[in-house]
Amino acid sequence: MNGTVLIIEDDTRIANWVKVYFERAGFSAEVAHDGEEGLDLARFLNPDLIILDLMLPRLNGVDICRALRRDSDVPIIMLTAREAHVERIIGLNSGADDYIVKPFDPEEVIARAQAVLRRVRGKTQQTITRNNITLNETTKSVTVDEESVELSQAQIALLSTFMRHPNQVLTRDQLISLTFSHGFQGFDRAIDSQIARLRKQINRGGRQPIQTVYGAGYKFVVEDE
């Protein structure tokens, strides 16, 4: 058994369709058709993975993500019919681990789910320290000069990628692939925006480890590495 997946989707046809594919892949699957029911089930079931529609009655996907992230690190893949890049950013900033635009291939959803679960379950190093920054990947907490720093889930994921690849030049495509398990078409400028915000949060006394390598990408500079 691959674990339990909770599908929060108000379109009954899509929800049942995705449920069947997850069950064929060896998952135990449950369905909720509105936001409030979905949030209650998520807290009751404690699933291994949540497939979450962005637009839901009673409580939308962003609010569900934010509510769950107050006390849970459950992997969340967000589904939405919206293709605007800003919606992708909102979804990731609210705590989603991945993002799929409708219409989608259900086999792709399964593949993304398995990739997210492998990434979560395969983490062997829970805490990373580089220079004056410490990232606890279990609690999703970050300190700079031993002071707590508030970051979005997407920024934490990016910081983890940088800290795991010190002094390496990473292109936007590499950052997307390493951080989110797949390439978002046209998402490179959104990565720039996330990195700009991350830089502001971790900058201390002029010490900025994330450097732009013009024409190539970005590099997380580590002293004495």
C-alpha angles and dihedrals in degrees: 000000000000094000139262123310124193115207114201106189130136095206101087094201094053093042093052091043092054091043092056092051093049091049090050087053090056101263128130104234133198128183134213122185102201137036101252093048089047094052092048092049092047091056093044099044099037089209126200091233139012126210104200131189114216097218111054136153119254094008126022127226095254092055090047091051093050092047093050094045090062089073110003140063094195109150111254128196112192124214124199142156091220116102100186113121091228089064090055091052092048091050094050093043091053090059107273116147096205141007134217126186120218132273093053141162109252090218088060089053089053091048092049091047092052091048092052092047092048090051092050097042095040098060108118099167109064098179128041125188123191121169106317095339127096123187121192104201093191097056094027090231128144131197128189115195085352091300119121116249124199113226134169119247090254092051092048090051091050092047090052091053092049094047092049091053104044119184092004123126108235123191121218090255091052091049091051093047096045094043105037102023094240142043119267108211110237091003097118095097091051087057089054090053093049092048091050090054092045091052092055092051098050099038112114125175093340092307106135115170096182106081130182115236100202114233092007114055136253137324131200103218116213122189117237093359 
